[in-house]
Amino acid sequence: MYWLGSPAYLRWLAAGLIIAGALFVEFRPTHKVDHPFAAEAMHRGEPLSAVVWRPAPSDLLPMPDLDGSFAAVDIAKGEPLLPSHVSGAGYIPPNWWSIPVAMPFAAPIGTSVQLVDGTTRQLIEGVIVAQPSDDPFAIDPAALIAVPPDSAAAFAVAAATGQVTVLIASR
């Protein structure tokens, strides 16, 4: 008769330890940090200005760099901000083209510039949308400058041949 045998204390102990371990894993305290969320809907290219900070588990969402950043994609209200949502490049006006220009100095993103085409002596309006690389081993540190579509082709040719002078107004 099986029920007259000794009780299986070791099996009960093992089952109890498994249940206790599962309860600990499920209900253990988690470390939370403040993470940025979109306070309102933002469109691609807009500055990240409407941000609300909410607690989130520390290892759940990667932290984006919001310092002087712009929305790289359309962001819905309440959506967590991730590094893929954030761009260091500035706002490019609709239908404008951005072209890399060798610049030995850095200027803030969003700075309006005058570009002088060295071959035709023509002035072109532009906006700096990305700064040159900080890499000391870069062959030519290039900044991205956005230009209107009607002068993009001439500017691209002048930039490719190194015939561009960048003028920045003093404030």
N, C-alpha and C positions, 0 to 999 in steps of 0.2 A: 504494500500500500504506500503510494507515493506521498500522501499528505501527512503521514506519520514521520517523514524524514526531517532532518534538521533544517531550520529556515536559512535562506540564502542571504545572509547578512552582507557579504561582500558585494553581491549584485545590487542590493538595495543601496549600499553606500556609493557604488560607482554611478548608479542612476541619479542619486541625489547630488553628487558632485557635478555631473553633466548639466543637470537642471540649474544648479547654483551658478555655474560658469556661464550658461546662456543668459540668465537673468542679469548677471553683472555686465556682460558685453552689451546687452540691450539697453540697460538703464544707467550705464556709467556716465559720470559728468563729462561733458565735452568743453573744450576751451573755445571761447567765442571771441571774435575780433570784429571791429566795425568795418563794413565793406560798402563801397559806393553803389548806389542804385539811382536810376534816372527818376527825377522828381516829376518830369513832364516829357512828352514825346520830343525827340530831337531828330533833325534831318541830317543827312550826310553833309559834312563840311562845316557844320555849326560848331562854335566853341562849346565845350562841356561846362556850362554854367549852372544848370539846374540839377544839382546832385544832392541826394539825401543819404545819410550814413545809417545803416541798420546792422544789427548784430547777425553774424553768420559763423558757422563752424570754421575754425582757422585753416583747416586743410581741405576745404571744399572748393573755394573759388580763388583763382590766382589774382593778385592785386595789380591793377593797371597803374601806369604812371600818368597822373592827371595834370601835371604841371605844364600849363600852356598847351594843352592838347585839344584836338578837335574830334568830332564824331567821324569815324571811318565808314560807318554804315548807318542806316536809319535805325533809331533806337526807340522802342515803345516805352510808355510810362510804366514805371515799376520794374523794369528789366535790370538785372545786375550788370554793372559795367565790367567788361573783361578786357584783357590786353588786345584781343582781336577787334574790339569795338572802338579802340582809341588809336588816333593817328597823331604823330608829331608834326605832320605836314599841315600847313595852314589851309585856309579856305580858298578854293579856286573858284572864281566867278563862273557862272554858266557859260559854256562854249569856249572858254579860254583854254589855252594849251600851256603846259608846263614843260620847260626845257632846261636841262642842266647847263650851268655856266660855271666855269672855273673861277673861284673867288678865293683869294688868299686870306680873307678876313671873314668874320662872322657878323651877321646883322640879325636883329630879331625877326622872327616870323611875323608876317603881316606888314612889313615895312614897304612903303611905296618907293619905287626906284625909277630912275630914268636910264634907259639903255641907249648908248650911242653906237650905231653900226659904223665900224671903222671904214668900210668900203664906200657906203653911200652917204655918210654923215647924217643919217636920219635918226631922229629921236623916237624911242618907243617907250610907252608906259609899261610898267611891270609891277608885280608884287612878289616878294620873297615868300615862298610857301614851305621851304625846307632848308635848313642850314647845312653848311658843308660838314663833312665827316670830321670827327675828332681824331681819326686814326692817323698817327704820325707817319705811317708807311704808305698812305694813300698816294697814288701816282699824281692825280690832280684833284684836289678837294673841290667838289662841285656842289653848288647850291641849286635848288630848283627855283626857277623864276617863272611865274605865270604871265603870259602875254595875251593880248586880244587876238582873235582868229585872223583878222585882216593883215596883221604884221607877223604872224607866227612863222611863215615860211622864210621870210627874209632874215628874221632873227635866228632861226635854226641854222641857216647857212653861215651867218656871221659868227655864231657861237661855236660851230664845228671848226671853223678856221681860226678861232682865237682873235677875232676882230671886234670884240665887244668890250666897251668900257662901261662899268656900272657906276652911276652917280647916285649918291644918297644925300638927301637934304638934311641939313642940321636943324635942330629944333630949338 
